[in-house]
């Protein structure tokens, strides 16, 4: 057996519908999340270190790859 229609209406009033509300996250936050984690931190640290060692072509390459990876990952998630 199940609930009567009256019991179901009462439960809907008391508890609401059986649904999960979606959390709305701004797009720029989704994009910035691609640069938060152990691997991006390692690449960011390496990029900063190579900049401080004045190896500018390597610095540019690291940050270009980091940004490219973030863009591709963001595009796939959308």
PyMOL Python script that loads the backbone (N, CA, C, O; Angstrom):
from pymol import cmd

cmd.read_pdbstr("""\
ATOM      1  N   UNK A   1       0.841  -1.177   0.000  1.00  0.00           N
ATOM      2  CA  UNK A   1       0.000   0.000   0.000  1.00  0.00           C
ATOM      3  C   UNK A   1       0.889   1.245   0.000  1.00  0.00           C
ATOM      4  O   UNK A   1       2.089   1.171   0.268  1.00  0.00           O
ATOM      5  N   UNK A   2       0.300   2.338  -0.293  1.00  0.00           N
ATOM      6  CA  UNK A   2       1.024   3.595  -0.303  1.00  0.00           C
ATOM      7  C   UNK A   2       0.269   4.629   0.496  1.00  0.00           C
ATOM      8  O   UNK A   2      -0.645   4.309   1.256  1.00  0.00           O
ATOM      9  N   UNK A   3       0.654   5.838   0.317  1.00  0.00           N
ATOM     10  CA  UNK A   3      -0.021   6.943   0.999  1.00  0.00           C
ATOM     11  C   UNK A   3      -1.333   7.260   0.296  1.00  0.00           C
ATOM     12  O   UNK A   3      -1.483   7.066  -0.910  1.00  0.00           O
ATOM     13  N   UNK A   4      -2.256   7.742   1.071  1.00  0.00           N
ATOM     14  CA  UNK A   4      -3.486   8.232   0.456  1.00  0.00           C
ATOM     15  C   UNK A   4      -3.186   9.590  -0.154  1.00  0.00           C
ATOM     16  O   UNK A   4      -2.168  10.207   0.162  1.00  0.00           O
ATOM     17  N   UNK A   5      -4.047  10.044  -1.006  1.00  0.00           N
ATOM     18  CA  UNK A   5      -3.847  11.336  -1.648  1.00  0.00           C
ATOM     19  C   UNK A   5      -3.823  12.451  -0.611  1.00  0.00           C
ATOM     20  O   UNK A   5      -3.083  13.425  -0.745  1.00  0.00           O
ATOM     21  N   UNK A   6      -4.623  12.298   0.397  1.00  0.00           N
ATOM     22  CA  UNK A   6      -4.676  13.293   1.478  1.00  0.00           C
ATOM     23  C   UNK A   6      -3.355  13.340   2.237  1.00  0.00           C
ATOM     24  O   UNK A   6      -2.847  14.419   2.538  1.00  0.00           O
ATOM     25  N   UNK A   7      -2.795  12.162   2.548  1.00  0.00           N
ATOM     26  CA  UNK A   7      -1.513  12.102   3.250  1.00  0.00           C
ATOM     27  C   UNK A   7      -0.396  12.685   2.376  1.00  0.00           C
ATOM     28  O   UNK A   7       0.495  13.376   2.870  1.00  0.00           O
ATOM     29  N   UNK A   8      -0.455  12.399   1.092  1.00  0.00           N
ATOM     30  CA  UNK A   8       0.559  12.928   0.180  1.00  0.00           C
ATOM     31  C   UNK A   8       0.511  14.446   0.133  1.00  0.00           C
ATOM     32  O   UNK A   8       1.554  15.098   0.178  1.00  0.00           O
ATOM     33  N   UNK A   9      -0.681  15.015   0.045  1.00  0.00           N
ATOM     34  CA  UNK A   9      -0.808  16.480   0.028  1.00  0.00           C
ATOM     35  C   UNK A   9      -0.300  17.078   1.329  1.00  0.00           C
ATOM     36  O   UNK A   9       0.341  18.129   1.332  1.00  0.00           O
ATOM     37  N   UNK A  10      -0.587  16.407   2.427  1.00  0.00           N
ATOM     38  CA  UNK A  10      -0.137  16.880   3.741  1.00  0.00           C
ATOM     39  C   UNK A  10       1.394  16.861   3.816  1.00  0.00           C
ATOM     40  O   UNK A  10       2.016  17.796   4.321  1.00  0.00           O
ATOM     41  N   UNK A  11       1.985  15.777   3.303  1.00  0.00           N
ATOM     42  CA  UNK A  11       3.455  15.691   3.300  1.00  0.00           C
ATOM     43  C   UNK A  11       4.088  16.750   2.408  1.00  0.00           C
ATOM     44  O   UNK A  11       5.145  17.288   2.736  1.00  0.00           O
ATOM     45  N   UNK A  12       3.448  17.051   1.282  1.00  0.00           N
ATOM     46  CA  UNK A  12       3.968  18.096   0.397  1.00  0.00           C
ATOM     47  C   UNK A  12       3.929  19.446   1.098  1.00  0.00           C
ATOM     48  O   UNK A  12       4.871  20.230   0.987  1.00  0.00           O
ATOM     49  N   UNK A  13       2.847  19.721   1.818  1.00  0.00           N
ATOM     50  CA  UNK A  13       2.763  20.982   2.574  1.00  0.00           C
ATOM     51  C   UNK A  13       3.832  21.035   3.652  1.00  0.00           C
ATOM     52  O   UNK A  13       4.449  22.076   3.877  1.00  0.00           O
ATOM     53  N   UNK A  14       4.047  19.909   4.316  1.00  0.00           N
ATOM     54  CA  UNK A  14       4.969  19.861   5.449  1.00  0.00           C
ATOM     55  C   UNK A  14       6.432  19.869   5.000  1.00  0.00           C
ATOM     56  O   UNK A  14       7.244  20.612   5.551  1.00  0.00           O
ATOM     57  N   UNK A  15       6.775  19.039   3.996  1.00  0.00           N
ATOM     58  CA  UNK A  15       8.170  18.845   3.604  1.00  0.00           C
ATOM     59  C   UNK A  15       8.538  19.448   2.258  1.00  0.00           C
ATOM     60  O   UNK A  15       9.720  19.602   1.952  1.00  0.00           O
ATOM     61  N   UNK A  16       7.552  19.785   1.459  1.00  0.00           N
ATOM     62  CA  UNK A  16       7.835  20.292   0.121  1.00  0.00           C
ATOM     63  C   UNK A  16       7.987  19.148  -0.864  1.00  0.00           C
ATOM     64  O   UNK A  16       7.866  17.980  -0.494  1.00  0.00           O
ATOM     65  N   UNK A  17       8.251  19.485  -2.112  1.00  0.00           N
ATOM     66  CA  UNK A  17       8.397  18.478  -3.156  1.00  0.00           C
ATOM     67  C   UNK A  17       9.728  17.752  -3.005  1.00  0.00           C
ATOM     68  O   UNK A  17      10.681  18.297  -2.448  1.00  0.00           O
ATOM     69  N   UNK A  18       9.783  16.539  -3.495  1.00  0.00           N
ATOM     70  CA  UNK A  18      10.982  15.720  -3.437  1.00  0.00           C
ATOM     71  C   UNK A  18      11.912  16.117  -4.585  1.00  0.00           C
ATOM     72  O   UNK A  18      11.943  15.471  -5.632  1.00  0.00           O
ATOM     73  N   UNK A  19      12.667  17.194  -4.364  1.00  0.00           N
ATOM     74  CA  UNK A  19      13.552  17.686  -5.411  1.00  0.00           C
ATOM     75  C   UNK A  19      14.792  18.306  -4.795  1.00  0.00           C
ATOM     76  O   UNK A  19      14.782  18.749  -3.646  1.00  0.00           O
ATOM     77  N   UNK A  20      15.849  18.328  -5.571  1.00  0.00           N
ATOM     78  CA  UNK A  20      17.109  18.922  -5.138  1.00  0.00           C
ATOM     79  C   UNK A  20      17.264  20.237  -5.877  1.00  0.00           C
ATOM     80  O   UNK A  20      17.163  20.289  -7.103  1.00  0.00           O
ATOM     81  N   UNK A  21      17.508  21.294  -5.128  1.00  0.00           N
ATOM     82  CA  UNK A  21      17.683  22.606  -5.746  1.00  0.00           C
ATOM     83  C   UNK A  21      19.100  22.724  -6.278  1.00  0.00           C
ATOM     84  O   UNK A  21      20.065  22.387  -5.591  1.00  0.00           O
ATOM     85  N   UNK A  22      19.217  23.207  -7.514  1.00  0.00           N
ATOM     86  CA  UNK A  22      20.528  23.396  -8.123  1.00  0.00           C
ATOM     87  C   UNK A  22      21.199  24.628  -7.543  1.00  0.00           C
ATOM     88  O   UNK A  22      20.570  25.665  -7.333  1.00  0.00           O
ATOM     89  N   UNK A  23      22.497  24.484  -7.289  1.00  0.00           N
ATOM     90  CA  UNK A  23      23.268  25.627  -6.823  1.00  0.00           C
ATOM     91  C   UNK A  23      23.786  26.372  -8.046  1.00  0.00           C
ATOM     92  O   UNK A  23      24.394  25.775  -8.935  1.00  0.00           O
ATOM     93  N   UNK A  24      23.548  27.645  -8.085  1.00  0.00           N
ATOM     94  CA  UNK A  24      23.995  28.456  -9.208  1.00  0.00           C
ATOM     95  C   UNK A  24      25.385  29.013  -8.900  1.00  0.00           C
ATOM     96  O   UNK A  24      25.577  29.738  -7.924  1.00  0.00           O
ATOM     97  N   UNK A  25      26.343  28.663  -9.748  1.00  0.00           N
ATOM     98  CA  UNK A  25      27.713  29.123  -9.571  1.00  0.00           C
ATOM     99  C   UNK A  25      28.053  30.015 -10.761  1.00  0.00           C
ATOM    100  O   UNK A  25      27.867  29.607 -11.908  1.00  0.00           O
ATOM    101  N   UNK A  26      28.549  31.228 -10.504  1.00  0.00           N
ATOM    102  CA  UNK A  26      28.916  32.110 -11.621  1.00  0.00           C
ATOM    103  C   UNK A  26      29.981  31.466 -12.511  1.00  0.00           C
ATOM    104  O   UNK A  26      30.826  30.704 -12.039  1.00  0.00           O
ATOM    105  N   UNK A  27      29.924  31.784 -13.794  1.00  0.00           N
ATOM    106  CA  UNK A  27      30.835  31.180 -14.772  1.00  0.00           C
ATOM    107  C   UNK A  27      32.293  31.506 -14.461  1.00  0.00           C
ATOM    108  O   UNK A  27      33.159  30.647 -14.625  1.00  0.00           O
ATOM    109  N   UNK A  28      32.581  32.722 -14.019  1.00  0.00           N
ATOM    110  CA  UNK A  28      33.974  33.065 -13.753  1.00  0.00           C
ATOM    111  C   UNK A  28      34.527  32.255 -12.585  1.00  0.00           C
ATOM    112  O   UNK A  28      35.727  31.986 -12.534  1.00  0.00           O
ATOM    113  N   UNK A  29      33.666  31.864 -11.647  1.00  0.00           N
ATOM    114  CA  UNK A  29      34.110  31.025 -10.530  1.00  0.00           C
ATOM    115  C   UNK A  29      34.442  29.624 -11.042  1.00  0.00           C
ATOM    116  O   UNK A  29      35.430  29.024 -10.619  1.00  0.00           O
ATOM    117  N   UNK A  30      33.615  29.102 -11.954  1.00  0.00           N
ATOM    118  CA  UNK A  30      33.903  27.797 -12.552  1.00  0.00           C
ATOM    119  C   UNK A  30      35.250  27.820 -13.275  1.00  0.00           C
ATOM    120  O   UNK A  30      36.024  26.865 -13.200  1.00  0.00           O
ATOM    121  N   UNK A  31      35.519  28.929 -13.980  1.00  0.00           N
ATOM    122  CA  UNK A  31      36.788  29.044 -14.696  1.00  0.00           C
ATOM    123  C   UNK A  31      37.965  29.132 -13.719  1.00  0.00           C
ATOM    124  O   UNK A  31      38.989  28.480 -13.922  1.00  0.00           O
ATOM    125  N   UNK A  32      37.822  29.926 -12.673  1.00  0.00           N
ATOM    126  CA  UNK A  32      38.916  30.078 -11.715  1.00  0.00           C
ATOM    127  C   UNK A  32      39.185  28.797 -10.929  1.00  0.00           C
ATOM    128  O   UNK A  32      40.301  28.582 -10.457  1.00  0.00           O
ATOM    129  N   UNK A  33      38.165  27.942 -10.785  1.00  0.00           N
ATOM    130  CA  UNK A  33      38.364  26.673 -10.090  1.00  0.00           C
ATOM    131  C   UNK A  33      39.336  25.763 -10.838  1.00  0.00           C
ATOM    132  O   UNK A  33      39.916  24.852 -10.248  1.00  0.00           O
ATOM    133  N   UNK A  34      39.510  26.004 -12.112  1.00  0.00           N
ATOM    134  CA  UNK A  34      40.437  25.190 -12.905  1.00  0.00           C
ATOM    135  C   UNK A  34      41.884  25.451 -12.512  1.00  0.00           C
ATOM    136  O   UNK A  34      42.767  24.666 -12.857  1.00  0.00           O
ATOM    137  N   UNK A  35      42.137  26.533 -11.800  1.00  0.00           N
ATOM    138  CA  UNK A  35      43.485  26.884 -11.368  1.00  0.00           C
ATOM    139  C   UNK A  35      43.676  26.642  -9.879  1.00  0.00           C
ATOM    140  O   UNK A  35      44.630  27.146  -9.285  1.00  0.00           O
ATOM    141  N   UNK A  36      42.770  25.868  -9.267  1.00  0.00           N
ATOM    142  CA  UNK A  36      42.828  25.597  -7.834  1.00  0.00           C
ATOM    143  C   UNK A  36      42.970  24.098  -7.637  1.00  0.00           C
ATOM    144  O   UNK A  36      42.046  23.333  -7.913  1.00  0.00           O
ATOM    145  N   UNK A  37      44.113  23.694  -7.168  1.00  0.00           N
ATOM    146  CA  UNK A  37      44.372  22.280  -6.930  1.00  0.00           C
ATOM    147  C   UNK A  37      45.870  22.013  -6.956  1.00  0.00           C
ATOM    148  O   UNK A  37      46.649  22.895  -7.316  1.00  0.00           O
ATOM    149  N   UNK A  38      46.273  20.827  -6.585  1.00  0.00           N
ATOM    150  CA  UNK A  38      47.711  20.531  -6.479  1.00  0.00           C
ATOM    151  C   UNK A  38      48.493  20.691  -7.786  1.00  0.00           C
ATOM    152  O   UNK A  38      49.587  21.255  -7.778  1.00  0.00           O
ATOM    153  N   UNK A  39      47.956  20.208  -8.896  1.00  0.00           N
ATOM    154  CA  UNK A  39      48.692  20.301 -10.167  1.00  0.00           C
ATOM    155  C   UNK A  39      48.785  21.749 -10.646  1.00  0.00           C
ATOM    156  O   UNK A  39      49.880  22.187 -11.000  1.00  0.00           O
ATOM    157  N   UNK A  40      47.685  22.517 -10.676  1.00  0.00           N
ATOM    158  CA  UNK A  40      47.826  23.927 -11.059  1.00  0.00           C
ATOM    159  C   UNK A  40      48.749  24.696 -10.115  1.00  0.00           C
ATOM    160  O   UNK A  40      49.506  25.558 -10.561  1.00  0.00           O
ATOM    161  N   UNK A  41      48.697  24.395  -8.811  1.00  0.00           N
ATOM    162  CA  UNK A  41      49.594  25.082  -7.871  1.00  0.00           C
ATOM    163  C   UNK A  41      51.045  24.789  -8.212  1.00  0.00           C
ATOM    164  O   UNK A  41      51.892  25.680  -8.152  1.00  0.00           O
ATOM    165  N   UNK A  42      51.336  23.544  -8.571  1.00  0.00           N
ATOM    166  CA  UNK A  42      52.696  23.168  -8.933  1.00  0.00           C
ATOM    167  C   UNK A  42      53.155  23.928 -10.171  1.00  0.00           C
ATOM    168  O   UNK A  42      54.280  24.425 -10.223  1.00  0.00           O
ATOM    169  N   UNK A  43      52.273  24.016 -11.171  1.00  0.00           N
ATOM    170  CA  UNK A  43      52.630  24.752 -12.384  1.00  0.00           C
ATOM    171  C   UNK A  43      52.776  26.254 -12.112  1.00  0.00           C
ATOM    172  O   UNK A  43      53.670  26.900 -12.659  1.00  0.00           O
ATOM    173  N   UNK A  44      51.906  26.803 -11.276  1.00  0.00           N
ATOM    174  CA  UNK A  44      52.018  28.228 -10.934  1.00  0.00           C
ATOM    175  C   UNK A  44      53.313  28.502 -10.188  1.00  0.00           C
ATOM    176  O   UNK A  44      54.004  29.481 -10.470  1.00  0.00           O
ATOM    177  N   UNK A  45      53.640  27.642  -9.240  1.00  0.00           N
ATOM    178  CA  UNK A  45      54.891  27.798  -8.490  1.00  0.00           C
ATOM    179  C   UNK A  45      56.092  27.705  -9.427  1.00  0.00           C
ATOM    180  O   UNK A  45      57.033  28.492  -9.323  1.00  0.00           O
ATOM    181  N   UNK A  46      56.053  26.734 -10.346  1.00  0.00           N
ATOM    182  CA  UNK A  46      57.144  26.570 -11.305  1.00  0.00           C
ATOM    183  C   UNK A  46      57.258  27.788 -12.211  1.00  0.00           C
ATOM    184  O   UNK A  46      58.364  28.230 -12.520  1.00  0.00           O
ATOM    185  N   UNK A  47      56.123  28.331 -12.639  1.00  0.00           N
ATOM    186  CA  UNK A  47      56.135  29.529 -13.474  1.00  0.00           C
ATOM    187  C   UNK A  47      56.739  30.715 -12.750  1.00  0.00           C
ATOM    188  O   UNK A  47      57.522  31.467 -13.329  1.00  0.00           O
ATOM    189  N   UNK A  48      56.383  30.885 -11.495  1.00  0.00           N
ATOM    190  CA  UNK A  48      56.939  31.993 -10.702  1.00  0.00           C
ATOM    191  C   UNK A  48      58.436  31.787 -10.488  1.00  0.00           C
ATOM    192  O   UNK A  48      59.218  32.733 -10.581  1.00  0.00           O
ATOM    193  N   UNK A  49      58.829  30.552 -10.203  1.00  0.00           N
ATOM    194  CA  UNK A  49      60.242  30.256  -9.985  1.00  0.00           C
ATOM    195  C   UNK A  49      61.070  30.501 -11.247  1.00  0.00           C
ATOM    196  O   UNK A  49      62.159  31.068 -11.169  1.00  0.00           O
ATOM    197  N   UNK A  50      60.571  30.085 -12.388  1.00  0.00           N
ATOM    198  CA  UNK A  50      61.313  30.326 -13.627  1.00  0.00           C
ATOM    199  C   UNK A  50      61.371  31.819 -13.960  1.00  0.00           C
ATOM    200  O   UNK A  50      62.344  32.287 -14.550  1.00  0.00           O
ATOM    201  N   UNK A  51      60.329  32.564 -13.582  1.00  0.00           N
ATOM    202  CA  UNK A  51      60.358  34.011 -13.779  1.00  0.00           C
ATOM    203  C   UNK A  51      61.442  34.640 -12.907  1.00  0.00           C
ATOM    204  O   UNK A  51      62.192  35.503 -13.363  1.00  0.00           O
ATOM    205  N   UNK A  52      61.519  34.203 -11.649  1.00  0.00           N
ATOM    206  CA  UNK A  52      62.537  34.740 -10.740  1.00  0.00           C
ATOM    207  C   UNK A  52      63.953  34.366 -11.179  1.00  0.00           C
ATOM    208  O   UNK A  52      64.908  35.086 -10.889  1.00  0.00           O
ATOM    209  N   UNK A  53      64.082  33.245 -11.874  1.00  0.00           N
ATOM    210  CA  UNK A  53      65.391  32.836 -12.408  1.00  0.00           C
ATOM    211  C   UNK A  53      65.677  33.473 -13.766  1.00  0.00           C
ATOM    212  O   UNK A  53      66.689  33.176 -14.401  1.00  0.00           O
ATOM    213  N   UNK A  54      64.779  34.347 -14.201  1.00  0.00           N
ATOM    214  CA  UNK A  54      64.903  35.113 -15.446  1.00  0.00           C
ATOM    215  C   UNK A  54      64.954  34.215 -16.684  1.00  0.00           C
ATOM    216  O   UNK A  54      65.662  34.509 -17.647  1.00  0.00           O
ATOM    217  N   UNK A  55      64.202  33.132 -16.647  1.00  0.00           N
ATOM    218  CA  UNK A  55      64.058  32.252 -17.820  1.00  0.00           C
ATOM    219  C   UNK A  55      62.686  32.544 -18.422  1.00  0.00           C
ATOM    220  O   UNK A  55      61.744  31.761 -18.300  1.00  0.00           O
ATOM    221  N   UNK A  56      62.613  33.693 -19.071  1.00  0.00           N
ATOM    222  CA  UNK A  56      61.327  34.211 -19.532  1.00  0.00           C
ATOM    223  C   UNK A  56      60.624  33.342 -20.584  1.00  0.00           C
ATOM    224  O   UNK A  56      59.404  33.191 -20.514  1.00  0.00           O
ATOM    225  N   UNK A  57      61.342  32.769 -21.551  1.00  0.00           N
ATOM    226  CA  UNK A  57      60.622  31.902 -22.507  1.00  0.00           C
ATOM    227  C   UNK A  57      59.969  30.692 -21.815  1.00  0.00           C
ATOM    228  O   UNK A  57      58.859  30.289 -22.163  1.00  0.00           O
ATOM    229  N   UNK A  58      60.680  30.125 -20.834  1.00  0.00           N
ATOM    230  CA  UNK A  58      60.112  28.999 -20.085  1.00  0.00           C
ATOM    231  C   UNK A  58      58.900  29.445 -19.273  1.00  0.00           C
ATOM    232  O   UNK A  58      57.907  28.724 -19.179  1.00  0.00           O
ATOM    233  N   UNK A  59      58.987  30.638 -18.688  1.00  0.00           N
ATOM    234  CA  UNK A  59      57.871  31.177 -17.905  1.00  0.00           C
ATOM    235  C   UNK A  59      56.637  31.343 -18.775  1.00  0.00           C
ATOM    236  O   UNK A  59      55.535  30.955 -18.388  1.00  0.00           O
ATOM    237  N   UNK A  60      56.830  31.917 -19.942  1.00  0.00           N
ATOM    238  CA  UNK A  60      55.700  32.117 -20.861  1.00  0.00           C
ATOM    239  C   UNK A  60      55.116  30.772 -21.271  1.00  0.00           C
ATOM    240  O   UNK A  60      53.895  30.616 -21.305  1.00  0.00           O
ATOM    241  N   UNK A  61      55.959  29.807 -21.579  1.00  0.00           N
ATOM    242  CA  UNK A  61      55.477  28.487 -21.988  1.00  0.00           C
ATOM    243  C   UNK A  61      54.665  27.825 -20.885  1.00  0.00           C
ATOM    244  O   UNK A  61      53.617  27.237 -21.155  1.00  0.00           O
ATOM    245  N   UNK A  62      55.131  27.912 -19.659  1.00  0.00           N
ATOM    246  CA  UNK A  62      54.414  27.290 -18.532  1.00  0.00           C
ATOM    247  C   UNK A  62      53.053  27.942 -18.350  1.00  0.00           C
ATOM    248  O   UNK A  62      52.050  27.242 -18.207  1.00  0.00           O
ATOM    249  N   UNK A  63      52.999  29.260 -18.352  1.00  0.00           N
ATOM    250  CA  UNK A  63      51.717  29.935 -18.122  1.00  0.00           C
ATOM    251  C   UNK A  63      50.764  29.787 -19.307  1.00  0.00           C
ATOM    252  O   UNK A  63      49.548  29.722 -19.122  1.00  0.00           O
ATOM    253  N   UNK A  64      51.311  29.734 -20.524  1.00  0.00           N
ATOM    254  CA  UNK A  64      50.453  29.495 -21.696  1.00  0.00           C
ATOM    255  C   UNK A  64      49.819  28.107 -21.594  1.00  0.00           C
ATOM    256  O   UNK A  64      48.621  27.954 -21.832  1.00  0.00           O
ATOM    257  N   UNK A  65      50.613  27.101 -21.243  1.00  0.00           N
ATOM    258  CA  UNK A  65      50.080  25.749 -21.095  1.00  0.00           C
ATOM    259  C   UNK A  65      49.078  25.655 -19.937  1.00  0.00           C
ATOM    260  O   UNK A  65      48.069  24.957 -20.042  1.00  0.00           O
ATOM    261  N   UNK A  66      49.356  26.347 -18.853  1.00  0.00           N
ATOM    262  CA  UNK A  66      48.434  26.358 -17.713  1.00  0.00           C
ATOM    263  C   UNK A  66      47.092  26.970 -18.106  1.00  0.00           C
ATOM    264  O   UNK A  66      46.038  26.423 -17.783  1.00  0.00           O
ATOM    265  N   UNK A  67      47.134  28.090 -18.792  1.00  0.00           N
ATOM    266  CA  UNK A  67      45.899  28.764 -19.212  1.00  0.00           C
ATOM    267  C   UNK A  67      45.176  27.932 -20.275  1.00  0.00           C
ATOM    268  O   UNK A  67      43.950  27.818 -20.244  1.00  0.00           O
ATOM    269  N   UNK A  68      45.926  27.353 -21.212  1.00  0.00           N
ATOM    270  CA  UNK A  68      45.314  26.501 -22.234  1.00  0.00           C
ATOM    271  C   UNK A  68      44.601  25.309 -21.588  1.00  0.00           C
ATOM    272  O   UNK A  68      43.476  24.973 -21.960  1.00  0.00           O
ATOM    273  N   UNK A  69      45.256  24.683 -20.631  1.00  0.00           N
ATOM    274  CA  UNK A  69      44.653  23.557 -19.930  1.00  0.00           C
ATOM    275  C   UNK A  69      43.387  23.995 -19.189  1.00  0.00           C
ATOM    276  O   UNK A  69      42.386  23.278 -19.206  1.00  0.00           O
ATOM    277  N   UNK A  70      43.420  25.153 -18.545  1.00  0.00           N
ATOM    278  CA  UNK A  70      42.242  25.671 -17.850  1.00  0.00           C
ATOM    279  C   UNK A  70      41.093  25.944 -18.802  1.00  0.00           C
ATOM    280  O   UNK A  70      39.940  25.638 -18.496  1.00  0.00           O
ATOM    281  N   UNK A  71      41.403  26.521 -19.960  1.00  0.00           N
ATOM    282  CA  UNK A  71      40.371  26.812 -20.952  1.00  0.00           C
ATOM    283  C   UNK A  71      39.738  25.541 -21.508  1.00  0.00           C
ATOM    284  O   UNK A  71      38.516  25.458 -21.631  1.00  0.00           O
ATOM    285  N   UNK A  72      40.558  24.556 -21.843  1.00  0.00           N
ATOM    286  CA  UNK A  72      40.034  23.304 -22.389  1.00  0.00           C
ATOM    287  C   UNK A  72      39.178  22.586 -21.345  1.00  0.00           C
ATOM    288  O   UNK A  72      38.102  22.081 -21.666  1.00  0.00           O
ATOM    289  N   UNK A  73      39.646  22.539 -20.115  1.00  0.00           N
ATOM    290  CA  UNK A  73      38.890  21.887 -19.047  1.00  0.00           C
ATOM    291  C   UNK A  73      37.569  22.610 -18.794  1.00  0.00           C
ATOM    292  O   UNK A  73      36.534  21.971 -18.600  1.00  0.00           O
ATOM    293  N   UNK A  74      37.605  23.923 -18.798  1.00  0.00           N
ATOM    294  CA  UNK A  74      36.390  24.738 -18.610  1.00  0.00           C
ATOM    295  C   UNK A  74      35.406  24.494 -19.741  1.00  0.00           C
ATOM    296  O   UNK A  74      34.208  24.343 -19.502  1.00  0.00           O
ATOM    297  N   UNK A  75      35.905  24.453 -20.978  1.00  0.00           N
ATOM    298  CA  UNK A  75      35.053  24.225 -22.147  1.00  0.00           C
ATOM    299  C   UNK A  75      34.393  22.854 -22.076  1.00  0.00           C
ATOM    300  O   UNK A  75      33.211  22.716 -22.393  1.00  0.00           O
ATOM    301  N   UNK A  76      35.143  21.845 -21.663  1.00  0.00           N
ATOM    302  CA  UNK A  76      34.579  20.502 -21.556  1.00  0.00           C
ATOM    303  C   UNK A  76      33.520  20.427 -20.471  1.00  0.00           C
ATOM    304  O   UNK A  76      32.529  19.713 -20.620  1.00  0.00           O
ATOM    305  N   UNK A  77      33.718  21.157 -19.381  1.00  0.00           N
ATOM    306  CA  UNK A  77      32.746  21.118 -18.285  1.00  0.00           C
ATOM    307  C   UNK A  77      31.438  21.779 -18.684  1.00  0.00           C
ATOM    308  O   UNK A  77      30.361  21.340 -18.280  1.00  0.00           O
ATOM    309  N   UNK A  78      31.535  22.845 -19.486  1.00  0.00           N
ATOM    310  CA  UNK A  78      30.301  23.513 -19.922  1.00  0.00           C
ATOM    311  C   UNK A  78      29.562  22.636 -20.915  1.00  0.00           C
ATOM    312  O   UNK A  78      28.498  23.017 -21.403  1.00  0.00           O
TER     313      UNK A  78
END
""", "prot")
cmd.dss("prot")
cmd.show_as("cartoon", "prot")
cmd.util.cbc("prot")
cmd.orient("prot")
